[in-house]
Amino acid sequence: MPRIATFITLLGLFFASSESVNAVSGVTTFNDFSSQSGVACAGFSASNTQGTNTFAAAMSDLSPLWTGARCSGTMDASKCSGTGSCINCVGPACSDEEQCGHCFNVRCTSSISGETSGSCSGTTIKVKIVDACPATHPENYCKIAAFGGNVPANQACEASGVNALDIATTARSALSSFQGNLNIDIESTSC
């Protein structure tokens, strides 16, 4: 019997440690999905709410959490107005968005811009991926300073490796009382 108890304990430790492997740190911005005209993930509505206590989100195609081919397109400064918006916002194709419909738990860890008036709520929210945030879409890259915008490079879809999520604005108050973008922990979960 002691061997069985030891085996069960070790098995429990293995599963507990394997769950934490799915958790990563990253950043989130916020977006109003209900005002979007197009939806990149076929079959998902452009609604901030994706079911009971589930918020819409887009994932950067540069995120290490992204699976499938990157979106096709190129960064072209001539598409940018020079003031953070785009002229002729036709963007890249995202034909292989394998994260569409997958869910993640998200928890605020801090303000990415160092805000001191506010705090993380400690609440974990669930998001469903309903869109992509392609690095090569002018709506995204025109917002960063290199193309005339004012979004810091580490808070944009073009920030490779930061697990950038663009989460529904309606989720902001559930995550924190900060006014800006957030550092977050992200963990895969079932929908």
Secondary structure in CASP SS format (residue, H / E / C, confidence):
PFRMAT SS
TARGET T0000
AUTHOR 0000-0000-0000
METHOD secondary structure of the structure
MODEL  1
M C 1.00
P H 1.00
R H 1.00
I H 1.00
A H 1.00
T H 1.00
F H 1.00
I H 1.00
T H 1.00
L H 1.00
L H 1.00
G H 1.00
L H 1.00
F H 1.00
F H 1.00
A H 1.00
S H 1.00
S H 1.00
E H 1.00
S H 1.00
V H 1.00
N C 1.00
A E 1.00
V E 1.00
S E 1.00
G E 1.00
V E 1.00
T E 1.00
T E 1.00
F E 1.00
N E 1.00
D C 1.00
F H 1.00
S H 1.00
S H 1.00
Q C 1.00
S C 1.00
G C 1.00
V C 1.00
A C 1.00
C C 1.00
A C 1.00
G C 1.00
F C 1.00
S C 1.00
A C 1.00
S C 1.00
N C 1.00
T E 1.00
Q C 1.00
G C 1.00
T C 1.00
N C 1.00
T E 1.00
F E 1.00
A E 1.00
A E 1.00
A E 1.00
M E 1.00
S E 1.00
D C 1.00
L C 1.00
S C 1.00
P C 1.00
L C 1.00
W C 1.00
T C 1.00
G C 1.00
A C 1.00
R C 1.00
C C 1.00
S E 1.00
G C 1.00
T C 1.00
M C 1.00
D C 1.00
A H 1.00
S H 1.00
K H 1.00
C E 1.00
S C 1.00
G C 1.00
T C 1.00
G C 1.00
S C 1.00
C E 1.00
I C 1.00
N C 1.00
C C 1.00
V C 1.00
G C 1.00
P C 1.00
A E 1.00
C C 1.00
S C 1.00
D C 1.00
E C 1.00
E C 1.00
Q C 1.00
C C 1.00
G C 1.00
H C 1.00
C E 1.00
F E 1.00
N E 1.00
V E 1.00
R E 1.00
C E 1.00
T E 1.00
S E 1.00
S E 1.00
I C 1.00
S C 1.00
G C 1.00
E C 1.00
T C 1.00
S C 1.00
G C 1.00
S C 1.00
C E 1.00
S C 1.00
G C 1.00
T C 1.00
T E 1.00
I E 1.00
K E 1.00
V E 1.00
K E 1.00
I E 1.00
V E 1.00
D E 1.00
A E 1.00
C E 1.00
P C 1.00
A C 1.00
T C 1.00
H C 1.00
P H 1.00
E H 1.00
N H 1.00
Y H 1.00
C C 1.00
K C 1.00
I E 1.00
A H 1.00
A H 1.00
F H 1.00
G C 1.00
G C 1.00
N C 1.00
V E 1.00
P C 1.00
A H 1.00
N H 1.00
Q H 1.00
A C 1.00
C C 1.00
E C 1.00
A C 1.00
S C 1.00
G C 1.00
V C 1.00
N C 1.00
A C 1.00
L E 1.00
D E 1.00
I E 1.00
A E 1.00
T H 1.00
T H 1.00
A H 1.00
R H 1.00
S H 1.00
A H 1.00
L H 1.00
S E 1.00
S C 1.00
F C 1.00
Q C 1.00
G C 1.00
N C 1.00
L E 1.00
N E 1.00
I E 1.00
D E 1.00
I E 1.00
E E 1.00
S E 1.00
T E 1.00
S C 1.00
C C 1.00
END
